Amino acid sequence: MQNDDYEVFEPAEIPRPVSAVGMELFTEGFEQPPHQHRKAQLILAVRGLITCEVAHGFWMVPRQCALWIPGDMEHSVRCVGDLEVYTLFVDPELASSLPAECSTFSTGPLLRELLIAVSRLPSLYDVDGADGRLIQTMIDQLERAPMGSLHLPMPADPRLRIMAKALSSDPANRTTIGEWARIVAMSERSLFRLIMSQTGMNFGRWRQQFQVMFAIERLTEGASVQTVSFDLGYESASAFITMFKKVMGQPPGQFLAARRSAVPPTTPQPSKPKLITTMMEAQRALGL
């Protein structure tokens, strides 16, 4: 968004149902602590990787995907790599037909261009004119967008939180469900049922999801498939590729290539994303 009306982008202070900004951030990564805001937030990652944690889940947003965070939902955000990000804040009234839970969307070329175009509108755009119609078209397309799959359910039960913390810090952890049952003082059958009820996955699938999300983050940073497979404790890269393909439907190389090829060709734009040079500006733009 062109900040012609506001020296600093402060979405809560802009008297419009949607406020948005595009930015480039050259950094090794940064993290926002837990926070919340009244407006819902949509984050489109064109370059770089964004992860978001809420009370009951962990979401990953690789390039060419978008993250939806409903209003008043406490969340923390972490960014990895050099970023090109577009972030939109949407009044709850305008977002009533969008998910009430944190979600990711796969963005096709039309939706992606609409999101970028909205980020370039004047701060005080004409609600009743062409700008307002552009925003409504964006909302309509967002409602039709397919949901993404890079979601890691985070259980509320404190015993499962112990397991989640261990798997997050060491995705190569190979502790069996029987061994975990002894650690958390439960029967194996009871632990299996508890994991299913709180995550919707069995133990093996839940653990694989930790591994896949770790792998995507490392591959996005530039690590090789072989390095990632060894980091996760696989004896060979082919075994890791088989697991990744089973979960994601594509081998890791093809998965990343598809997202690179989704980048639209460079076309003349009326303006470039705002060049963010400080963490304070980035935190404001991302809603902290």
Number of C-alpha atoms within 10 A of each C-alpha: 24 20 17 11 11 13 8 11 23 18 24 14 9 15 11 17 17 25 27 30 28 26 22 20 23 16 14 11 15 14 15 17 12 14 14 18 18 14 25 24 27 23 23 28 23 24 22 23 26 27 20 22 21 19 13 14 18 21 23 26 29 25 24 25 24 28 25 25 26 27 20 14 20 15 21 18 22 15 21 21 19 16 22 21 27 28 26 25 28 23 18 18 10 14 20 10 12 17 13 14 14 23 23 26 22 21 23 16 12 10 19 23 14 18 27 23 21 24 24 22 21 17 22 17 16 13 15 8 9 11 17 18 13 17 20 14 14 19 20 14 17 22 15 11 15 12 16 17 15 20 20 22 21 19 22 13 11 10 17 19 13 14 16 20 12 14 19 15 11 15 22 20 14 12 11 11 16 14 12 18 17 12 12 14 11 14 13 16 11 11 21 17 14 18 17 15 12 16 19 14 17 15 18 10 13 19 20 19 21 21 24 22 21 21 24 23 21 17 17 18 15 10 13 14 19 16 14 20 20 14 16 19 14 16 11 12 16 14 11 24 19 14 18 22 15 12 15 14 12 16 17 21 12 12 15 17 10 13 15 14 10 16 15 13 7 6 6 7 10 7 12 14 19 20 14 17 13 11 14 11 18 19 14 13 24 24 21 18
